[in-house]
Amino acid sequence: MNTPQSETTPAAAAPPTAPSNPASPRRRRWLLAAAALAVAAGTLVARPPLALADHLPGPLMVRARLAEMNFTPQQREQAIAVLRRHAPTVMPVVKQLVRERRALRDMIRADRPDEAAIRAQAQRVGQVGGELSVLAARLAADLRPIATPEQQAQLRALQESVQTRVDAGLEWAERWLQG
């Protein structure tokens, strides 16, 4: 049977993308993590804007919005210096959080989940997450003075926009679950 190549080629040939279901836990984690990284680490090192920023997936929308803030090359250099100064303390905690979350995921997916072990591991994830939150606050405090008051206001608006998108995704998930 001679089937045209286009009919037999699997859709997997397309480039990988984030999950399309806005309510999936994987997508929410991906969007939240990417948005947090873009806001914290990419705040002052954004590149040129992308068109239609509000209709892009979360991380790309954040990057496009950051690019609209017109950071100077000097501001970018200062931000990179701050990020590099914080990296030795932040990156080990980020890696630890990834390890702890993976361990928790594995416990949740086990054939016979141990609830006590899951609770203990979730507590470890929370402790490491708390430590990372403190480090992120210190990083943000060091990055904030680099931005002008107008840019700081734009950053606050960006954070509110990300929050609104997350809330809309959660509301959609609730409506979907209710039928």
C-alpha positions in Angstrom: 0.0 0.0 0.0 1.5 3.3 -1.1 0.5 5.9 1.5 1.8 9.4 1.0 4.7 10.2 3.4 2.7 13.1 5.0 0.0 10.7 6.2 2.4 8.2 7.8 4.7 10.8 9.4 3.9 11.1 13.1 3.0 14.4 14.6 6.0 14.0 16.9 8.1 15.7 14.2 6.8 19.0 15.4 9.0 20.9 17.9 8.3 20.2 21.6 6.0 22.6 23.3 4.4 23.1 26.7 1.3 21.0 27.4 -1.7 22.6 25.7 -4.1 22.0 28.6 -3.9 25.1 30.7 -5.2 23.2 33.7 -2.6 20.4 33.7 -0.3 20.5 36.8 2.7 20.1 34.5 1.7 23.2 32.5 1.0 25.2 35.6 4.4 24.3 37.1 6.1 25.0 33.8 4.4 28.4 33.4 5.0 29.4 37.1 8.6 28.3 37.1 9.3 30.0 33.8 7.5 33.2 34.8 9.4 33.3 38.1 12.7 32.8 36.4 11.9 35.4 33.7 10.9 38.0 36.3 13.7 37.3 38.8 16.6 36.4 36.5 15.6 38.0 33.2 14.2 41.3 34.5 17.0 43.4 33.2 18.5 41.3 30.5 15.5 41.0 28.2 15.8 41.0 24.4 13.7 42.8 21.8 9.9 42.5 22.2 7.8 39.8 20.5 4.6 40.8 18.8 1.2 40.2 20.5 2.8 39.6 23.9 -0.5 39.1 25.7 -1.4 36.1 23.4 1.9 34.3 23.9 2.6 31.4 26.3 3.5 32.7 29.8 7.3 32.8 29.6 7.3 34.4 26.1 4.8 37.0 27.2 7.0 37.8 30.2 10.0 38.1 28.0 8.3 40.3 25.5 6.9 42.6 28.2 10.4 42.9 29.8 11.8 43.8 26.4 9.3 46.7 26.2 10.8 48.3 29.3 13.8 49.7 27.5 16.6 48.6 29.9 19.9 50.2 29.0 23.0 48.2 28.3 24.4 49.5 31.6 21.3 48.2 33.5 21.7 44.8 31.8 25.4 44.6 32.7 24.6 45.5 36.3 21.8 42.9 36.5 24.1 40.2 35.1 26.7 41.1 37.7 24.0 40.8 40.5 22.8 37.5 39.1 26.3 36.1 38.9 27.0 37.3 42.5 24.0 35.5 43.8 24.4 32.3 41.7 26.8 30.5 44.1 24.1 30.6 46.8 21.0 30.3 44.7 21.8 27.6 42.2 22.6 24.8 44.8 19.2 25.5 46.5 17.5 25.4 43.1 19.1 22.1 42.3 18.2 20.8 45.8 14.6 21.8 45.2 14.5 20.0 41.9 15.9 16.8 43.6 13.4 17.0 46.4 10.4 17.6 44.0 11.5 14.7 41.9 11.7 12.5 44.9 8.2 13.6 45.9 6.9 12.9 42.4 8.4 9.4 42.5 6.7 8.7 45.8 3.4 9.9 44.6 3.6 7.8 41.5 4.8 4.6 43.3 2.7 1.5 43.0 2.1 1.5 46.7 2.3 5.2 47.9 3.4 5.6 51.5 1.4 8.6 52.8 3.7 9.3 55.8 6.7 9.3 53.5 4.9 11.6 51.0 4.0 14.0 53.8 7.6 14.0 55.1 9.0 14.6 51.6 6.4 17.3 50.9 7.6 19.0 54.1 11.2 18.8 52.8 10.1 20.4 49.5 8.4 23.2 51.5 11.5 23.8 53.6 13.8 24.0 50.6 11.2 26.2 48.8 11.1 28.5 51.7 14.9 28.9 51.6 14.8 29.6 47.9 12.1 32.2 48.5 14.4 34.0 50.9 17.2 33.9 48.4 14.9 35.2 45.7 13.8 38.1 47.9 17.5 39.0 48.4 18.1 38.8 44.7 15.1 40.9 43.9 16.2 43.5 46.5 19.6 43.8 44.8 18.0 44.0 41.3 15.3 46.5 42.2 17.6 49.6 42.5 18.9 49.0 39.0 15.5 49.8 37.5 14.1 53.3 37.3 10.9 54.1 39.2 9.0 53.8 35.9 10.5 50.4 35.1 9.8 49.2 38.7 6.1 50.2 38.1 6.1 48.2 34.9 7.6 45.2 36.7 4.8 45.4 39.3 2.3 45.5 36.4 4.0 42.5 34.8 3.8 40.5 38.1 0.1 41.4 38.3 -0.4 40.3 34.7 1.3 36.9 35.4 -0.9 36.5 38.6 -4.0 37.2 36.6 -3.1 34.6 34.0 -2.5 32.0 36.7 -5.8 32.9 38.3 -7.6 32.6 35.0 -6.0 29.1 34.5 -7.2 28.0 37.9 -10.7 29.3 37.3 -10.8 27.5 34.0 -9.7 24.3 35.7 -12.4 24.6 38.4 -15.1 25.2 35.8 -13.9 22.3 33.7 -13.8 20.0 36.8 -17.4 21.0 37.7 -18.6 19.9 34.3 
